[in-house]
Amino acid sequence: MATALLPKLDLTTFPGSAGGLSLTSIAHIGQAFLVADRSTYADLLAWVLTHVTTLTISIDVSALTSAAEIRTLLDAGVTRAFATLEQLAELRSGPGRVDDTRLVLVLDMTHSKEKIIDTIAETPLGVYAKDVQDLEFVTGWLKEYGKDNRPPVFVSFGYEPGMEDVRSIAELVATPIIDAGLLTVDLKSSGGGLSVAEVICAAAATDRADGLLTTLVVDERGVGLGLVYSSQASVSESLRTGRGVYQSRKRGLWYKGETSGAVQELVKIDLDCDGDCLRFVVRQKGSGFCHLETATCYGDYKGLSKLQKTLISRKETAVEGSYTTRLFSDEKLLRAKIMEEAQELCEAKTKEDVAFEAADLFYFALTRCIAAGVTLEDVERSLDAKSLKVTRRKGDAKGLWAEKEGTVTSTPAPPPPAPSPATEPGPAEDGPILMKRFDATKSTPEELDDVIRRPAQKTHDIMGIVTPIIDDVRARGDTALLHYAARFDLATTLTSAVIKAPFPPELMALSPETTAAIDLSFENIRKFHAAQADKEDLVIETMPGVKCSRFTRPIERVGLYIPGGTAVLPSTALMLGVPAMVAGCSQIVLASPPRPDGSITPEIVYVAHKVGASAIVLAGGAQAVAALAYGTQSVPKVDKILGPGNQFVTAAKMYVSNDTRAAVSIDMPAGPSEVLVIADATANPAFVASDLLSQAEHGVDSQVILIAVDLNEDQLSAIESELHNQALTLPRCAIVRGSISHSVTLQTDTLDHALTLSNTYAPEHLILQIANPSSVLPKIMNAGSVFVGAWTPESVGDYSAGVNHSLPTYGYARQYSGVNLATYVKHVTASELTEEGLRNVGGAVMELARVEELEAHRRAVEVRLKWADERV
């Protein structure tokens, strides 16, 4: 199959409001091209996993440094990786070798023309001419290359190309890569842009005098429906309307089904291997494609397609109580039939018997699919996605079935490490790492708000990703958890989603130094949170005979989410687990993503042991949140979920907290990490810079703010110089650059103004590097946690001082506290009245109940007072 066009997407801006292609239009082309880098790897991987069944995805991976990360993208469903010579050498060798058809060599266009041509001649792979400036040189060697029997060639432009530039590439059977924002499927409405239809037709060939293009129409399974013709006008109209539109040789544009009702939804358009036949993939509606009211021009469907059509019809028309109705409605009956037919297939001996029993199994398996709203097309898309994996699962049967059949399992080779998007950034770019300055004394409130606005939280239809995962975990429980552990965490050998206490000592084997550090931090956190406990119950008599009390009770079951995978975050386990232990929560459950070998970091297991956790759930993301909220076969349901996480974890927490079926609460909304430092002339520039960088390295969406109180140019420059020099020595320098790019230094002339600015911003972390810092604490209204003085870096709060590091971000410090002992308890109130007390307060109660027209409320008092009066 030839590729006519690769639309290039930038996930930070797509889909944009300024024009270009929508996701629907991208799907109609069937192709997407993206660029991977360290700062956006996690978002990129999530996007691939979401769209792998609807798009052929190509990614330029030349900026990545880890072959394991590239293989992870390929496992996730990326069809082609555009890589450097050095990357290709590793990808084409050893375990997990990638097939050459999925690799494209990124040419170094800075080399001499002779070297580029030599490189092309020496490689059996497809080649990518990236950001081309000299188009004449490229078209020259494309002509020399010829069109036949050569690997695919891809070309992107180092400038905004015109249609003639694109056509010159497409006509030479090379694939242009064009920014989606420059493309359009509707020239009239868009007012300009490069026509997708024109690009596709430029890549197509025809020998017809009228220029029409032979077009094969197929359904989503690839079954041929009929043969038609297309023109550039019909292709353009089809892309614009999302329907099957073709070119009649006699009547012009032919809108399929416009009169008969047998319309077609366009799925995608592509070309055959020689580029001389278009293929329209469609969803056919109505009686079928043919004018004879058959599914195809070659007769009705056969085989599985016919069976699917029959089952869908039977589901819709089955008589109540019939066998068909029972199959669709009785899960146990259908399960029994599937297991029965599977056993009979396994026991079949002859070719005829195997075919016969397999047909029966297909029937009931497809019935199961139709009952669940799953089509053959869905199944085949899943098969296609699985076929793209380069890292294979262990080939053994699972648990019960392996034991039943007596199969012997072998020790699997360790899988490659899971991606760690935020820990291994690429080399730093050139240029100073510098926060922009803003004079806060001369700004309007609107200007100031614009400057300190936090980076926008990207949604990219997050709920559309999260909700199906939550629903799946609710429906399938542990089976779904194991599925997502294999899919997202590469833990393909995991057989149980939970580790139950007591935890085996070998799972928490640590060095003496690490154990001592955890123990010290544990004790400090315990002391600080124990001191927050109510010393005694509150009891007060509000009037004679009316006693009101309040007492504290722990939340019984808490779920603590610990971000992880390849990361090691014992500090978060401590910050969440120790207060739960101090509060007296009867069941503490931790959840953290497993590593690829199915294990979890021993530091987290050790903390779980120390806080008395009953279980550790080996799951991350939305699936972990769902398991904690609803419970599974092995994961206990909890009453409250706490802990930080990425945008998917946050969205899942918000979702379950609003679902009455879950009956679960959460700690607080979450956002990217942030710090605000107030510094005056007494501050040490090296200290200030180190505090800013300690949060900037969390992620490119983190924000750091410096409020400089009456600092002169030399003092400001000293801080900026320190920040730049220290940043260059950090392993996460590339991430720091991204964070600093939307961070700011606010210049002000008084400490009072600085505190006003800070309270307006409401930072997660507030650091006071000023003279006599303790004196300003009474003026701080909004902050998650405050770090007082030059000798109190934010890092001590993250780990060992005793305060909690689970704090409100994104301005929520105006309404929320950070995690503390009160987070894990609830206050229950009680009222106790004597007869005297009811007489004292009863008149007011009855009057207010009368005003609110709640007669039963009023009578509850009246009946008691009347009884008391009669007794006397």
Order of alpha helices (4+ residues) and beta strands (2+ residues): beta-alpha-beta-alpha-beta-alpha-beta-alpha-beta-alpha-beta-alpha-beta-alpha-beta-beta-alpha-beta-alpha-beta-beta-alpha-beta-beta-beta-beta-alpha-alpha-alpha-alpha-alpha-alpha-beta-alpha-alpha-alpha-beta-alpha-beta-beta-beta-alpha-beta-alpha-beta-alpha-beta-alpha-beta-beta-alpha-beta-alpha-alpha-beta-alpha-beta-beta-alpha-beta-alpha-alpha
